[in-house]
Amino acid sequence: MRILFISRAYPPVVGGIENQNYELSVWLGKIADVKIIANKRGRKFLPLFAPYALLYTLWNLQKYDAILIGDGVLSFLSWFVKKISKKPVISVIHGLDVNYGSASLDVWYEKFLIFVYQKLWVKSFLPTLDLFIAVGNETVSVLRGKNIPGEKIAFIPNGIDIEKYKGGFFRTDLEKFLGENLQGKKVIMTSGRLAKRKGAAWFVRNVMPKLADNILYIIAGDGPDKKNIASAIQETGLSHRIKAIGYMGDPVRDMFFHTCDIFVQPNIKVPGDMEGFGISVIEAAYCGIPVIASNLEGLKDAIKNEKNGFLIESGDIDGYVKKINELLDDEKYRKDFGQKARQYVIDHLSWEHVSKIYLKEIERAINKN
């Protein structure tokens, strides 16, 4: 099977869509003939990449059985393809690529961009796609709300490359990084892009003050909510127990995932900004540390309660406190569950497994056309 895969968001640029598109292209390429056209220079280069991708696609259509695009922003390609061909065009849908603009914004140019996106992309370009592959069931609901027929929608979770998380780290590595003795202390962490919906600031203000003094909270990542998180730490007076370490590379991430006690993803509801899936939670689960996450949006697809993590209702302060204490008070239970979660990820959420599901859906779209 010959597949043209086009991505507007691709490494070395860092981000959730970038990582997902990269892994998908690599693992799909192991089981199909995949040609990759990717924008590796970020959003500023998109005005040049988009027309190049369009011209390449139209000129080379006859070489491929299907066109796969990395997110809904590229759906304009489908509109043009359908003018001259019946070749199936399939898009991965992450959430904001169909839900962009549902938040109330006051800046005039943002309102204008939302108007254009909703009128052109959501109402004109997206419906021309043959298949929507949603990374979360919340995204499926949004698509149906945009009048996309159910038979054109498939849910496929994101995966992880389990070969990348080698382990071999010790608690002393964590102590060396933090520069303090962790004897008698417990460490919980959050990592990823620091968006408001991730709930790190909420967790600092509401949960950390109710946890024991020997519990440290590590916040790894960078993003627009960084100042809000810093303010929350200052307000609570817990700077000695909360460390915002900024962006961390893969080696540091792996070390944290293998040496911390619990991973938390305390997402909160933010209008117009939804969690498409939540890749960090399954990365942490694979590394054997228990995950506690909000029962919200795409996190409900990444975490299956009591199988590879625990789901707590978003905003439930006491629920988070209770589950954290329950895990930290019983080391055997915590470690046993961590191994159980790891095996679940291997069986259900490795890219080797997920890429095969993608291939079946792409075959379905080709056969239908």
C-alpha positions as CSV (number, residue, x, y, z in Angstrom):
1,M,0.0,0.0,0.0
2,R,1.4,3.4,-1.0
3,I,0.5,6.2,1.4
4,L,1.4,9.9,1.1
5,F,1.7,11.3,4.7
6,I,1.7,15.1,5.0
7,S,2.4,16.8,8.3
8,R,2.5,20.5,9.0
9,A,3.8,19.9,12.6
10,Y,6.9,17.6,12.8
11,P,10.1,17.3,14.8
12,P,12.6,18.9,15.6
13,V,9.8,21.2,16.6
14,V,8.5,20.1,20.0
15,G,4.8,19.4,20.6
16,G,2.1,16.9,21.0
17,I,1.0,16.8,17.3
18,E,4.6,16.9,16.2
19,N,5.5,13.8,18.3
20,Q,2.3,12.0,17.3
21,N,2.8,12.6,13.6
22,Y,6.5,11.5,13.8
23,E,5.7,8.2,15.6
24,L,2.8,7.5,13.3
25,S,4.9,8.1,10.2
26,V,7.7,5.9,11.5
27,W,5.6,2.9,12.6
28,L,3.2,3.1,9.7
29,G,6.3,3.1,7.4
30,K,7.3,-0.3,8.9
31,I,4.2,-2.0,7.5
32,A,3.4,0.1,4.4
33,D,5.1,2.2,1.7
34,V,4.9,5.7,3.2
35,K,6.2,8.9,1.6
36,I,6.6,11.7,4.2
37,I,6.2,15.4,3.3
38,A,6.7,17.4,6.6
39,N,7.1,20.9,7.8
40,K,10.1,20.8,10.2
41,R,10.4,24.5,10.7
42,G,7.4,25.4,12.8
43,R,4.3,27.6,12.3
44,K,6.1,30.5,10.7
45,F,7.1,28.3,7.8
46,L,3.5,27.1,7.2
47,P,2.6,29.7,4.6
48,L,5.4,28.4,2.4
49,F,4.9,24.7,3.3
50,A,1.2,24.6,2.6
51,P,1.3,25.6,-1.1
52,Y,4.3,23.3,-1.6
53,A,2.4,20.4,-0.1
54,L,-0.6,21.1,-2.2
55,L,1.4,21.2,-5.5
56,Y,3.3,18.1,-4.6
57,T,0.1,16.2,-3.8
58,L,-1.8,17.2,-6.9
59,W,1.2,16.4,-9.2
60,N,1.9,13.0,-7.6
61,L,-1.6,11.7,-6.9
62,Q,-1.3,8.8,-9.3
63,K,1.6,7.4,-7.3
64,Y,-0.4,6.8,-4.1
65,D,-3.4,4.8,-2.9
66,A,-4.3,7.2,-0.1
67,I,-3.4,10.6,1.3
68,L,-3.0,10.8,5.1
69,I,-2.7,14.2,6.7
70,G,-1.4,14.9,10.2
71,D,-4.2,17.1,11.5
72,G,-7.3,19.0,10.3
73,V,-5.5,22.2,9.5
74,L,-4.4,20.5,6.3
75,S,-7.9,19.5,5.3
76,F,-7.8,22.2,2.6
77,L,-5.7,19.7,0.6
78,S,-8.7,17.4,0.5
79,W,-10.9,20.1,-1.0
80,F,-8.5,20.5,-3.9
81,V,-7.9,16.7,-4.4
82,K,-11.6,16.1,-4.7
83,K,-11.8,18.5,-7.6
84,I,-9.8,16.2,-9.8
85,S,-9.7,12.7,-8.1
86,K,-11.6,10.2,-5.9
87,K,-8.4,9.2,-4.1
88,P,-9.2,8.9,-0.4
89,V,-7.9,11.7,1.9
90,I,-7.8,10.7,5.6
91,S,-7.0,13.1,8.5
92,V,-5.9,12.5,12.0
93,I,-8.0,14.8,14.2
94,H,-6.6,16.0,17.6
95,G,-9.4,18.2,18.9
96,L,-8.6,21.9,18.5
97,D,-8.4,21.4,14.7
98,V,-12.2,21.1,14.7
99,N,-13.0,22.9,18.0
100,Y,-10.8,26.0,17.5
101,G,-12.6,29.2,18.5
102,S,-15.2,27.9,21.0
103,A,-13.7,30.0,23.7
104,S,-14.8,33.6,24.1
105,L,-12.1,35.9,22.9
106,D,-12.0,39.7,23.0
107,V,-9.1,40.4,20.6
108,W,-10.5,41.4,17.2
109,Y,-7.9,39.6,15.0
110,E,-8.4,36.3,17.0
111,K,-12.1,36.6,16.4
112,F,-11.4,37.2,12.7
113,L,-9.1,34.1,12.5
114,I,-11.8,32.0,14.3
115,F,-14.5,33.2,11.8
116,V,-12.3,32.3,8.8
117,Y,-11.3,28.9,10.2
118,Q,-14.9,27.9,11.1
119,K,-16.3,29.1,7.8
120,L,-13.6,27.7,5.5
121,W,-12.0,24.8,7.3
122,V,-14.8,23.4,9.5
123,K,-17.7,24.0,7.1
124,S,-16.0,23.7,3.7
125,F,-12.8,21.8,3.8
126,L,-13.3,19.2,6.6
127,P,-16.5,17.7,5.1
128,T,-14.5,16.7,2.0
129,L,-12.4,14.2,3.9
130,D,-13.1,10.5,3.4
131,L,-12.1,9.5,7.0
132,F,-11.5,11.2,10.3
133,I,-9.3,9.4,12.7
134,A,-9.9,10.9,16.1
135,V,-7.4,10.4,18.9
136,G,-10.0,10.7,21.6
137,N,-13.7,10.0,22.0
138,E,-14.3,13.6,23.1
139,T,-13.0,14.6,19.7
140,V,-15.5,12.1,18.1
141,S,-18.3,13.9,19.9
142,V,-17.1,17.3,18.6
143,L,-17.0,15.9,15.0
144,R,-20.5,14.6,15.3
145,G,-21.5,18.0,16.6
146,K,-20.1,19.4,13.3
147,N,-22.5,17.1,11.4
148,I,-19.7,14.7,10.3
149,P,-21.4,11.3,9.6
150,G,-20.5,8.6,12.1
151,E,-19.4,6.2,9.4
152,K,-16.6,8.6,8.4
153,I,-15.2,8.7,11.9
154,A,-12.9,6.2,13.6
155,F,-11.4,6.4,17.1
156,I,-7.8,5.3,17.4
157,P,-5.8,6.1,20.5
158,N,-2.3,7.5,20.4
159,G,0.6,5.2,21.2
160,I,4.1,5.3,22.5
161,D,7.4,3.8,21.2
162,I,8.2,1.5,24.1
163,E,11.7,1.0,22.8
164,K,12.6,4.6,23.8
165,Y,12.2,4.2,27.6
166,K,15.1,2.1,28.6
167,G,15.2,2.6,32.4
168,G,18.3,1.9,34.4
169,F,17.8,4.9,36.7
170,F,18.0,5.1,40.5
171,R,16.7,7.4,43.2
172,T,20.2,8.8,43.6
173,D,19.9,10.2,40.0
174,L,16.8,12.1,41.0
175,E,18.5,13.4,44.2
176,K,21.5,14.6,42.1
177,F,19.3,16.4,39.7
178,L,17.2,18.1,42.4
179,G,20.2,18.7,44.6
180,E,18.7,17.4,47.8
181,N,18.5,14.3,50.0
182,L,15.1,12.5,49.4
183,Q,15.4,10.2,52.4
184,G,11.9,9.9,53.8
185,K,10.4,12.0,51.0
186,K,7.9,11.2,48.3
187,V,7.9,12.8,44.8
188,I,5.0,13.3,42.5
189,M,5.3,15.0,39.1
190,T,3.5,16.5,36.2
191,S,5.1,17.0,32.7
192,G,4.1,18.4,29.4
193,R,3.1,21.7,27.9
194,L,2.1,24.1,30.6
195,A,-1.4,25.1,29.3
196,K,-4.1,26.2,31.7
197,R,-6.2,23.1,31.0
198,K,-3.4,20.9,32.4
199,G,-4.4,22.0,35.8
200,A,-0.9,22.4,37.4
201,A,-1.7,25.8,38.9
202,W,-5.0,24.4,40.2
203,F,-3.2,21.4,41.8
204,V,-0.7,23.8,43.5
205,R,-3.4,26.0,45.0
206,N,-5.8,23.3,46.0
207,V,-4.2,19.9,46.5
208,M,-0.6,20.5,47.6
209,P,-1.6,22.4,50.8
210,K,-3.5,19.3,51.9
211,L,-0.7,16.9,51.3
212,A,2.0,15.9,53.9
213,D,5.1,18.0,54.2
214,N,7.3,15.2,53.0
215,I,5.7,15.2,49.5
216,L,7.5,17.1,46.8
217,Y,5.8,18.2,43.5
218,I,7.8,18.5,40.3
219,I,6.4,20.5,37.4
220,A,8.3,19.8,34.2
221,G,7.6,21.7,31.0
222,D,7.1,25.2,29.5
223,G,4.1,27.0,28.1
224,P,1.6,29.9,28.5
225,D,0.5,29.0,32.0
226,K,4.0,29.3,33.4
227,K,3.5,32.6,35.1
228,N,0.2,31.5,36.6
229,I,1.9,28.4,38.1
230,A,4.7,30.6,39.5
231,S,2.1,32.9,41.1
232,A,0.3,29.8,42.6
233,I,3.6,28.6,44.2
234,Q,4.2,32.0,45.7
235,E,0.7,32.4,47.0
236,T,0.8,29.0,48.8
237,G,4.2,29.6,50.3
238,L,5.3,26.1,49.2
239,S,8.3,26.9,47.1
240,H,10.3,24.5,49.3
241,R,8.0,21.6,48.2
242,I,7.2,22.6,44.6
243,K,9.8,22.8,41.9
244,A,9.0,24.1,38.4
245,I,12.0,22.9,36.4
246,G,11.1,24.1,32.9
247,Y,11.5,22.1,29.7
248,M,13.3,18.8,30.1
249,G,14.8,16.7,27.3
250,D,14.1,13.0,26.8
251,P,17.0,11.7,29.0
252,V,15.8,13.8,32.0
253,R,12.2,12.8,31.3
254,D,13.1,9.1,31.3
255,M,14.9,9.6,34.6
256,F,11.9,11.3,36.2
257,F,9.5,8.7,34.9
258,H,11.6,5.9,36.4
259,T,12.4,7.5,39.8
260,C,9.3,9.5,40.9
261,D,6.6,7.9,43.0
262,I,3.4,9.1,41.2
263,F,2.5,11.0,38.0
264,V,-0.4,13.4,38.2
265,Q,-2.3,15.0,35.3
266,P,-5.0,17.2,37.1
267,N,-6.7,18.7,34.0
268,I,-9.4,21.2,34.5
269,K,-12.2,22.3,32.1
270,V,-11.2,25.3,29.9
271,P,-13.7,26.5,27.3
272,G,-12.2,26.2,23.8
273,D,-9.2,24.2,24.9
274,M,-9.5,20.4,25.2
275,E,-7.2,17.5,25.8
276,G,-7.1,15.5,22.7
277,F,-5.5,12.5,24.3
278,G,-2.7,13.0,26.8
279,I,0.4,11.2,25.8
280,S,2.4,11.9,28.9
281,V,0.2,9.7,31.1
282,I,0.8,6.6,29.1
283,E,4.5,7.3,28.9
284,A,4.6,7.5,32.7
285,A,2.5,4.4,33.0
286,Y,4.8,2.4,30.8
287,C,7.7,3.4,33.0
288,G,6.0,1.8,36.0
289,I,4.8,4.7,38.1
290,P,1.1,5.0,39.0
291,V,-0.8,7.7,37.1
292,I,-3.6,9.8,38.6
293,A,-5.5,11.9,36.0
294,S,-8.7,13.8,35.7
295,N,-11.7,12.0,34.3
296,L,-11.9,14.5,31.5
297,E,-11.8,14.6,27.7
298,G,-9.0,12.7,26.0
299,L,-7.5,11.5,29.3
300,K,-10.5,9.1,29.6
301,D,-9.2,7.4,26.4
302,A,-5.5,7.2,27.5
303,I,-6.3,6.0,31.1
304,K,-8.5,3.0,31.8
305,N,-9.4,3.3,35.5
306,E,-7.6,0.8,37.7
307,K,-5.9,-0.8,34.6
308,N,-3.1,1.7,33.7
309,G,-4.0,4.5,36.1
310,F,-6.7,6.1,38.2
311,L,-9.3,8.6,37.1
312,I,-10.5,11.3,39.5
313,E,-13.3,13.7,38.7
314,S,-11.9,17.0,37.5
315,G,-11.8,19.6,40.4
316,D,-12.2,16.9,43.1
317,I,-9.6,18.1,45.6
318,D,-10.4,15.4,48.2
319,G,-10.4,12.7,45.5
320,Y,-6.9,13.6,44.5
321,V,-5.6,13.8,48.1
322,K,-7.2,10.5,49.0
323,K,-5.8,8.6,46.0
324,I,-2.3,10.1,46.4
325,N,-2.1,9.2,50.1
326,E,-3.5,5.7,49.4
327,L,-0.7,5.0,46.9
328,L,2.1,6.6,48.9
329,D,1.1,4.8,52.1
330,D,1.4,1.4,50.6
331,E,4.7,0.9,48.7
332,K,3.9,-2.7,47.6
333,Y,0.5,-1.7,46.2
334,R,2.1,1.3,44.4
335,K,4.8,-0.8,42.8
336,D,2.6,-3.7,41.9
337,F,0.1,-1.4,40.2
338,G,2.9,0.3,38.4
339,Q,3.9,-3.0,36.8
340,K,0.3,-3.8,36.0
341,A,0.0,-0.5,34.2
342,R,3.2,-1.0,32.3
343,Q,1.9,-4.3,30.9
344,Y,-1.4,-2.8,29.9
345,V,0.4,-0.1,27.8
346,I,2.6,-2.8,26.1
347,D,-0.5,-4.8,25.2
348,H,-2.8,-2.0,24.1
349,L,-1.0,1.3,23.5
350,S,2.4,0.6,21.8
351,W,2.8,2.2,18.4
352,E,3.5,-1.3,17.0
353,H,-0.1,-2.2,17.9
354,V,-1.7,1.2,17.1
355,S,-0.1,1.5,13.7
356,K,-1.8,-1.7,12.6
357,I,-5.2,-0.3,13.5
358,Y,-4.4,2.8,11.4
359,L,-3.5,0.6,8.4
360,K,-6.8,-1.3,8.7
361,E,-8.8,2.0,8.7
362,I,-6.8,3.3,5.7
363,E,-7.5,0.1,3.8
364,R,-11.2,0.5,4.7
365,A,-11.2,4.0,3.2
366,I,-9.4,2.8,0.0
367,N,-11.8,-0.1,-0.5
368,K,-14.8,2.2,0.0
369,N,-13.6,4.6,-2.6
